[in-house]
Amino acid sequence: MAEHNELGEIGEALAVEHLEKKGYKILAKNYTFGKAEVDIIAQIGDLLVAVEVKTRSSIDFGLPQEAVKQKKIQLLVSAVNEYVVSNELELEVRFDIIAVHKNRGKYDLEHLENAFYHF
């Protein structure tokens, strides 16, 4: 497996662990619809949370969350809409980013709630 794939898997595992510690129930991982993939779909209370996980080996070329561009946001929104419709859910939806980067041999994690409003 390529190093960047392994890094991505580490980031997603750390994100799942983080969310579960905060009380989120993981409903789906790597949910795909068309060309879109949602890394994590979770629920906390009456809120459905779609989480994009971005993992980087360093921040030399920018923060991980800066890699989420408008096209990716549009794909995520359409995939989550399909998830909600196909599962007949009546929940409010929020989009988060969990940014993970390696820092001096350990991983730093930042959870950005309502992340698409930060751009």
Secondary structure, DSSP 8 states (H G I E B T S, - for coil): --HHHHHHHHHHHHHHHHHHHTT-EEEEEEEEETTEEEEEEEEETTEEEEEEEEEES-STT--GGGG--HHHHHHHHHHHHHHHHHTT---EEEEEEEEEEEETTEEEEEEETTGGG--
